[in-house]
Structure formats: C-alpha cells, structure tokens
Amino acid sequence: MNNPIAVCLDRNPFATVDELVETAARVGFDKLEWFEIIEPVWTTPAVAEKICGLMRRYKIAPQYHAPYDGHFDLAREGNAWRTPAQIADVLRQCLDRAETLGAGLMTAHLGTCPPGAERAEGLRCVMEGVRLAIPELERRRIRLALENHTRAVLADPLGDRLADFDWLMERIPSEWVGRTLDIGHAHINGHIEEFLTAPLDRIFNFHLHDNHGLSDEHLPLGEGAAPWDKVLALIARARYRGPLTLEFFATPEQYARSIGMIRAAT
C-alpha cells in the first residue's frame, strides 16, 4: 500500500522537538499526529511555530488528535450530558489547537456516559453538537474524524460499537465529518471484522497498534494478537487511500518493521 503513513505522539520521548521531527522524517513517516491528553503541550504558540517550521523543512504534514478526558470529554460534564451547544464549543477549542499546528484532520473521541444515563440521548447530543460545529470545520478547512473507543480505556464510552457510527454518519451527511477507525480498540472489543467489512467511504484515518485482546497495550504491529495480514488485506482491497497512523511509542527499528508490513500488503 502506498498510503501516507503517520505516527501519533501522545508523549515526547526526545530531548527536543527538533530531534522528534528529524527522527520521524528519517524513519520515513509522511505525517505526524500531535496528541495532547489534557494540557496544551504541542500547541503553545512558541512550540507550535517551531513545530510548523520543522515539518515544512522535513516535508511532513500535521494531523491533530484532540484530548478526550476531563474538560475535553465531548459528551459529558460531571454527571450530565453536555448540551449540543457545549459540545460544539469543546470542538471549537480543539479546532483552535489543530489550526495552530496547520492540521487539516482532527481525530476526536465521542466521550463517555454519565452513570445511569441513556446512551441514545448522549449520541443525539453529540450528533447535534457536531452538526453545529460543521460551519467551523468548513471555515477552517479541517476534517473531523470521530474515533471508536473501548471499555479497556474508559468506563462506558460512546463509540465502542459500529452501530454508534452507523447512526451518527447517517445523520451527519457532511464531507467534513467522518471516522478514525482504531484497529487496536476494535480488536479488544472483538469488532475488527465487523468494522472492516462495512463501507470505508467515511473513514478519514486509521489508528494501527497491537495488543493481546484484553488491554490497550499500544504495541508495534505483530507484537500482539491482532490479525494484521487480514486487516491490511481488507484495507487494501477497499482501496482506502487515506493516512495509516501508527499509534505506539517504539524504536526507529520497530517503526520501520511496522511500516514494512504496511508497504508489503497488497
């Protein structure tokens, strides 16, 4: 496959961002997905300006992964669902960060369910909030990719089953809104074949990482139990041409092996 290959960075293992971007370029990544858990690390103005200059120098394109915990839980605030207007406002805050880095793609999780709450109500709020945010997506020219999650990471997440995305995509018919399909999360949930045999036309991004089916280990491809031959063959047969984002921290050699697996897939 000749898809652009990205790496998602939820931490900075390098002494400087210069070393980080230079190493990513040397390994052969086409894109960097900058991920902040809570605090704005990558998107402080001085750091973002430096990052943008480095990415231009090494011809690497940016993606952005929005935070998803605490204040950035998209669906929930405390023990109640957010209103659609509040959800749209959280998305706008995340879009500010994505725009600072020059990203044209932002991945975001749907959020979690408050105790005893009706799941369907939360999905409706998220759907209406995303629809309110579409003018911002269009104005900034940033596509929003909603990602599947797993109970191995969050208690009662929305987006841990295909039906959630079928329902949302049917009701948000916008070219600016699609999905990030996380293979590691789908493997834990037992949904890999279910997700990959559905149409891939609304998938903007894949997160690729391995595990043994119980916890979100974020291992290099082939170091867990996910069926990568089948996964990569299904993606290739679907003629998906978007980014394939490695979401694990590894040595350059481990990254290179995973990239080799992807490139060899037919």
C-alpha positions in Angstrom: 0.0 0.0 0.0 1.2 3.5 -0.8 -0.9 5.3 1.7 0.7 8.2 3.7 1.9 6.8 7.0 1.7 8.8 10.2 2.8 8.4 13.8 0.7 9.6 16.7 2.6 11.3 19.5 0.9 11.2 22.9 4.3 11.9 24.6 7.6 13.4 23.6 10.3 10.8 24.2 13.0 13.1 22.7 15.1 15.8 24.3 13.9 18.4 21.7 11.1 18.7 19.1 14.0 19.1 16.5 15.1 15.5 17.4 11.5 14.3 17.3 10.6 15.6 13.8 14.1 14.8 12.4 13.8 11.2 13.6 10.2 10.8 12.2 11.5 12.0 8.8 14.4 9.7 8.9 12.2 6.7 9.7 10.0 7.5 6.8 6.8 9.0 8.2 4.8 11.2 5.9 2.7 12.8 8.7 2.8 13.5 12.5 -0.4 13.3 14.6 0.1 15.6 17.6 -1.9 14.3 20.6 -2.4 16.1 23.9 -4.0 14.4 26.8 -5.1 17.4 28.8 -2.5 20.2 29.0 -1.6 22.1 25.8 1.9 20.9 25.1 2.3 20.9 21.4 0.1 23.9 20.7 1.6 26.6 22.9 2.4 29.4 20.4 6.2 29.2 20.5 6.3 25.4 20.3 3.7 25.3 17.6 5.6 27.9 15.5 8.8 25.8 15.8 7.0 22.6 15.0 5.4 24.1 11.9 8.8 25.2 10.7 10.4 21.8 11.3 7.5 20.0 9.5 7.9 22.3 6.5 11.7 21.7 6.5 11.3 17.9 6.5 8.1 17.8 4.3 6.0 16.2 6.9 2.3 17.1 7.2 0.5 17.6 10.5 -2.6 15.8 11.9 -4.2 16.5 15.3 -5.7 14.2 18.0 -7.9 16.1 20.4 -7.7 15.5 24.2 -10.7 13.4 25.4 -10.6 13.4 29.2 -11.9 15.8 31.9 -13.0 19.1 30.3 -12.5 17.6 26.9 -14.9 14.7 27.4 -17.0 15.6 24.4 -20.4 14.2 25.6 -20.3 14.6 29.3 -19.7 17.2 32.0 -19.8 15.8 35.5 -22.8 13.6 35.8 -24.8 15.1 33.0 -24.8 15.1 29.2 -23.4 18.3 27.6 -25.8 20.3 25.5 -25.2 20.4 21.8 -24.0 24.0 22.1 -21.5 23.0 24.8 -20.2 20.1 22.6 -19.8 22.4 19.6 -17.8 24.8 21.9 -15.5 22.0 23.1 -14.9 21.1 19.4 -14.1 24.7 18.6 -11.5 24.8 21.4 -9.9 21.7 19.9 -10.0 23.1 16.4 -8.1 26.2 17.7 -5.3 23.8 18.6 -5.5 21.9 15.3 -5.4 25.1 13.3 -2.4 26.4 15.3 -0.4 23.3 14.0 -1.8 23.7 10.5 -3.6 20.3 10.6 -6.3 19.5 8.1 -7.5 16.5 10.0 -8.6 16.2 13.7 -9.4 13.0 15.4 -11.8 13.1 18.4 -13.5 10.6 20.7 -17.2 10.8 21.3 -17.0 10.9 25.1 -18.4 8.8 28.0 -21.8 8.1 29.5 -22.7 9.5 32.9 -23.9 7.0 35.5 -27.4 5.7 34.7 -27.8 7.9 31.6 -29.5 6.9 28.4 -26.8 6.1 25.7 -29.2 7.2 22.9 -29.5 10.6 24.4 -25.8 11.1 24.5 -25.4 10.1 20.9 -28.2 12.5 19.9 -26.4 15.4 21.8 -23.1 14.5 20.1 -24.7 14.4 16.7 -26.4 17.8 17.2 -23.2 19.3 18.6 -21.1 18.1 15.7 -23.7 19.4 13.2 -23.4 22.8 15.0 -19.6 22.7 14.5 -19.7 22.0 10.8 -19.5 25.7 9.7 -16.3 25.9 11.8 -14.9 22.8 10.1 -15.7 24.3 6.7 -14.3 27.7 7.5 -11.0 26.3 8.9 -10.9 23.5 6.3 -10.3 20.9 8.9 -12.0 17.4 8.7 -13.3 15.9 11.9 -12.7 12.1 12.3 -14.7 10.5 15.2 -12.8 7.6 16.7 -14.1 4.3 18.2 -13.1 3.6 21.8 -13.0 0.7 24.2 -14.0 0.0 27.8 -10.4 -1.2 28.4 -9.5 2.5 28.5 -12.7 4.4 29.6 -15.7 3.3 31.6 -18.9 3.4 29.5 -17.5 5.1 26.3 -19.7 6.1 23.4 -18.3 4.8 20.2 -17.3 1.3 21.3 -19.6 -0.3 18.7 -20.2 0.0 15.0 -23.9 0.9 15.4 -22.9 4.2 17.1 -21.1 5.3 13.9 -23.7 4.0 11.6 -26.3 6.1 13.4 -24.1 9.2 13.5 -22.9 9.1 9.9 -26.4 8.7 8.6 -27.5 11.8 10.5 -24.3 13.9 9.7 -24.1 13.9 5.9 -21.2 16.2 5.7 -17.9 15.7 3.7 -16.2 17.4 6.7 -17.2 14.7 9.2 -16.1 11.0 9.1 -14.3 8.5 11.3 -10.9 7.3 12.6 -11.0 3.5 12.8 -8.8 2.4 15.7 -7.8 -1.3 15.0 -6.4 -1.8 18.5 -9.6 -0.7 20.1 -11.7 -2.8 17.6 -9.5 -5.8 18.5 -10.1 -5.5 22.2 -13.9 -5.1 21.5 -14.0 -8.1 19.1 -15.2 -5.9 16.3 -12.4 -6.0 13.7 -14.2 -7.9 11.0 -17.5 -6.1 11.7 -15.8 -2.7 11.2 -13.7 -3.6 8.2 -16.5 -5.4 6.3 -18.6 -2.2 6.5 -18.1 0.5 3.8 -14.9 2.6 4.3 -16.1 5.7 2.5 -16.5 7.8 5.7 -13.1 6.7 7.2 -10.6 9.5 7.2 -7.9 7.9 9.2 -6.8 4.5 10.7 -5.0 4.1 14.0 -2.8 1.0 13.9 -1.4 -0.6 17.1 -1.4 -4.1 18.5 -2.5 -5.8 21.7 -3.4 -9.2 23.1 -7.1 -8.5 23.2 -7.5 -7.6 26.8 -5.9 -4.2 27.4 -4.9 -1.2 25.3 -1.2 -2.0 25.1 -0.3 0.1 22.0 2.3 -2.4 20.8 4.1 -2.4 17.4 2.3 -4.4 14.7 2.9 -8.1 15.0 3.8 -8.0 18.7 0.2 -8.7 19.9 -2.6 -10.9 18.6 -4.4 -8.7 16.1 -4.7 -10.4 12.7 -2.6 -8.0 10.7 -2.5 -10.0 7.4 -6.3 -9.9 7.3 -6.6 -6.3 8.5 -4.1 -4.9 5.9 -5.5 -7.0 3.1 -9.0 -5.8 3.8 -7.9 -2.1 3.9 -6.0 -2.6 0.6 -9.0 -4.4 -1.1 -11.2 -1.5 -0.1 -8.8 0.9 -1.9 -8.6 3.2 1.1 -6.1 5.9 0.3 -6.0 8.0 3.5 -3.4 8.0 6.3 -2.4 4.9 8.2 -1.4 6.2 11.6 0.9 4.1 13.9 -0.2 4.8 17.5 2.6 3.3 19.6 5.9 4.5 21.0 8.7 2.5 19.6 12.3 2.5 18.4 13.1 3.5 14.8 13.7 -0.1 14.0 10.3 -1.2 15.3 8.6 1.6 13.4 10.5 0.6 10.3 9.3 -3.1 10.7 5.6 -1.9 11.0 6.0 0.4 8.0 7.4 -2.6 6.1 4.4 -4.7 6.9 2.1 -2.0 5.6 4.0 -1.4 2.4 4.1 -5.1 1.7 0.3 -5.5 2.0 -1.5 -6.0 -1.3 
